[in-house]
Amino acid sequence: GRSSALPKSQKPKRNKKPPGMPTRPLSAYNLFFREERERILNARRDGIDQPDFVYPTKAEQESHVAKGKKKTPVLFQAMARCVGKR
């Protein structure tokens, strides 16, 4: 069968948005996640224990970094799991 994919040199270029063009509004989930993230981080700063949020261990973070990745995705994954349970 023939592939309908174009070679890289023939792929159509995406048009860039003009500067000053408004961005799409955030979804309800994005707004909820932002609020929950703030609650979790504020509670952590205040020393309040949250059993549904499991902070990644140092070993998990280091193994993630050893694979050539940043620490941030590990924390984001833990945060997403916690918010998903709520």
C-alpha positions as a LaTeX table, in Angstrom:
\begin{tabular}{lrrr}
\hline
Residue & $x$ (\AA) & $y$ (\AA) & $z$ (\AA) \\
\hline
Gly1 & 0.00 & 0.00 & 0.00 \\
Arg2 & 1.01 & 3.56 & $-0.54$ \\
Ser3 & 1.72 & 5.79 & 2.37 \\
Ser4 & $-0.19$ & 9.06 & 2.40 \\
Ala5 & 2.43 & 10.68 & 4.61 \\
Leu6 & 4.50 & 13.33 & 2.91 \\
Pro7 & 8.28 & 13.38 & 3.25 \\
Lys8 & 9.56 & 15.91 & 5.78 \\
Ser9 & 10.62 & 18.33 & 3.05 \\
Gln10 & 7.08 & 18.36 & 1.58 \\
Lys11 & 5.02 & 18.64 & 4.75 \\
Pro12 & 2.81 & 21.72 & 4.80 \\
Lys13 & 3.97 & 24.49 & 7.09 \\
Arg14 & 1.75 & 25.47 & 10.01 \\
Asn15 & 0.73 & 29.09 & 10.04 \\
Lys16 & 1.90 & 30.96 & 13.12 \\
Lys17 & $-0.67$ & 32.98 & 15.00 \\
Pro18 & $-0.29$ & 36.72 & 14.64 \\
Pro19 & 1.09 & 38.46 & 17.73 \\
Gly20 & $-1.61$ & 39.72 & 20.03 \\
Met21 & $-4.13$ & 37.10 & 18.95 \\
Pro22 & $-6.09$ & 35.81 & 21.94 \\
Thr23 & $-5.43$ & 32.31 & 23.24 \\
Arg24 & $-8.13$ & 29.70 & 23.78 \\
Pro25 & $-9.81$ & 29.78 & 27.19 \\
Leu26 & $-8.84$ & 27.13 & 29.72 \\
Ser27 & $-11.08$ & 24.09 & 30.08 \\
Ala28 & $-12.99$ & 23.37 & 33.27 \\
Tyr29 & $-10.48$ & 20.60 & 34.07 \\
Asn30 & $-7.55$ & 23.00 & 33.66 \\
Leu31 & $-9.18$ & 25.47 & 36.06 \\
Phe32 & $-9.97$ & 22.68 & 38.56 \\
Phe33 & $-6.43$ & 21.28 & 38.32 \\
Arg34 & $-4.89$ & 24.72 & 38.88 \\
Glu35 & $-6.98$ & 25.28 & 42.04 \\
Glu36 & $-6.28$ & 21.80 & 43.42 \\
Arg37 & $-2.54$ & 22.16 & 42.70 \\
Glu38 & $-2.48$ & 25.41 & 44.69 \\
Arg39 & $-4.34$ & 23.75 & 47.59 \\
Ile40 & $-1.93$ & 20.81 & 47.62 \\
Leu41 & 1.18 & 23.00 & 47.48 \\
Asn42 & $-0.13$ & 25.41 & 50.14 \\
Ala43 & $-0.99$ & 22.51 & 52.46 \\
Arg44 & 2.49 & 21.05 & 51.90 \\
Arg45 & 4.12 & 24.41 & 52.71 \\
Asp46 & 1.99 & 24.67 & 55.88 \\
Gly47 & 2.98 & 21.14 & 56.95 \\
Ile48 & $-0.52$ & 19.69 & 56.63 \\
Asp49 & $-0.43$ & 15.98 & 55.81 \\
Gln50 & $-2.44$ & 14.91 & 52.77 \\
Pro51 & $-2.76$ & 11.13 & 52.56 \\
Asp52 & $-3.94$ & 11.19 & 48.92 \\
Phe53 & $-0.83$ & 13.05 & 47.71 \\
Val54 & 2.26 & 10.88 & 47.64 \\
Tyr55 & 5.29 & 13.08 & 47.08 \\
Pro56 & 7.85 & 11.34 & 44.84 \\
Thr57 & 10.78 & 9.91 & 46.78 \\
Lys58 & 14.29 & 11.18 & 46.26 \\
Ala59 & 15.13 & 7.85 & 44.57 \\
Glu60 & 12.24 & 8.26 & 42.09 \\
Gln61 & 13.39 & 11.76 & 41.24 \\
Glu62 & 17.03 & 10.70 & 40.89 \\
Ser63 & 16.17 & 7.74 & 38.65 \\
His64 & 14.13 & 10.07 & 36.47 \\
Val65 & 17.07 & 12.49 & 36.22 \\
Ala66 & 19.47 & 9.60 & 35.54 \\
Lys67 & 17.40 & 8.81 & 32.44 \\
Gly68 & 18.21 & 12.31 & 31.19 \\
Lys69 & 14.87 & 13.82 & 32.16 \\
Lys70 & 13.92 & 16.72 & 34.39 \\
Lys71 & 12.57 & 16.27 & 37.94 \\
Thr72 & 9.42 & 18.23 & 37.18 \\
Pro73 & 7.49 & 15.49 & 35.31 \\
Val74 & 7.76 & 13.14 & 38.30 \\
Leu75 & 6.17 & 15.75 & 40.56 \\
Phe76 & 3.56 & 16.56 & 37.92 \\
Gln77 & 2.65 & 12.88 & 37.59 \\
Ala78 & 2.19 & 12.58 & 41.36 \\
Met79 & 0.12 & 15.77 & 41.35 \\
Ala80 & $-2.04$ & 14.51 & 38.46 \\
Arg81 & $-2.66$ & 11.19 & 40.24 \\
Cys82 & $-3.76$ & 13.02 & 43.38 \\
Val83 & $-6.06$ & 15.46 & 41.56 \\
Gly84 & $-7.50$ & 12.61 & 39.47 \\
Lys85 & $-8.55$ & 10.81 & 42.67 \\
Arg86 & $-10.38$ & 13.92 & 43.91 \\
\hline
\end{tabular}
